[in-house]
Amino acid sequence: MIFGLDLNDALQRHAAVGTKETPDAEKDENSTPGARVIASTPWRVQRLETSPDSRRLAFVTTSVSQREEKLDEFEIYSVDLTHASPGTPPAHPQPCT
């Protein structure tokens, strides 16, 4: 999965917490507070790049096992970030052709 995080919200949350101990319930969540799923893929994401206007995210996938077993595992995908808002389901990455 590929997650997004609003930097201003994260900095405000960090400043508000200060030196308080994180409750065990939050530690067990296994995710970063405020993070949202932008896209998912069954493959290993090797590299991420955003477009110059920050409207699209491209990523390169490789085999999870890091072996060259199937050609399908090696692809370049693109996700439209303009629709990646909280409450919307993760985008289905489109292969770049």
N, C-alpha and C positions, 0 to 999 in steps of 0.2 A: 504494500500500500504506500501511497505517496500522500503525505500530510502537508497542510498549510497552516501557518501560524501568523496572526497579525502582530507585527513587532511592537507597535504602540501598546496594545493590550497586554502583551507579555511583559513589557517593561513596567507598566503600571501595576500589574499583578505582583511582579517581583518587588517593587518598591513598597507595596502595601503589606506584603508578608514580612519584609525586613528580616529579622533574625528569629522569627517564631519557628518552632518545630513543626514540621509537616505531619499532620495526623496520619496514623497508620492506614486508615481507609483510603486516603489519597495516594499513599505510597503503593498500595495494592492495585490501584486502577491500571497500572502498566501503560499509561499514556500521559502525554504532556497536557496540562490543563489549557483549555482554549484551542487545542489543535483540532483540525477538521480534515476529514478524508477528501482529497482532491481527485484521486484516481487510484485504480488498483490494477495489478497485473500479476499473473502467476509466475512471471519470470523475474530474475534478478535485475534490478535497475543499476546500470553501470555508470551512467552520466546524465545529469540534468542541465538544461539550458532554457532560459526564458527569452522570448522575443524582445527586441529593442523597445517595443511599446508595452511590454509586460502583459499582453493579452493572451499569449499562448505559452505553453510549456512543452518542450520537446524532451524526450528521454530515449536512451538507448538501452535495450535489454540484452541480456546474455543468459546462458543456461544457469539454472539454480545450482547445479553440481559443478559448474565451471568447466565442463567437458563439452566438446563439440559433438553432440549426439543428434540433434535435429535442427534443421535450418530454420524452422518456425520460431525458435527461441531467440534468434538474433534479428532484431528489428528496431526501427526508429519509429517512435510514436509521437503523436501530438495531441494535446488537450487544450480545449478552449477554457481559459481561466475567467472569462467574463461572466460565466454562469456558475462558477465555483463559489457559492456563498453558503453560509451556515444554514442547515436545514434542507439543503438539496442533496440528493443522492450522489455518490461519486460518479465522475464522468467515465465513460467508456472510451479509452484512448483509441484514436484512429491511426492505423499504420500510415506512414508517409509514403507516397508513391512517386 
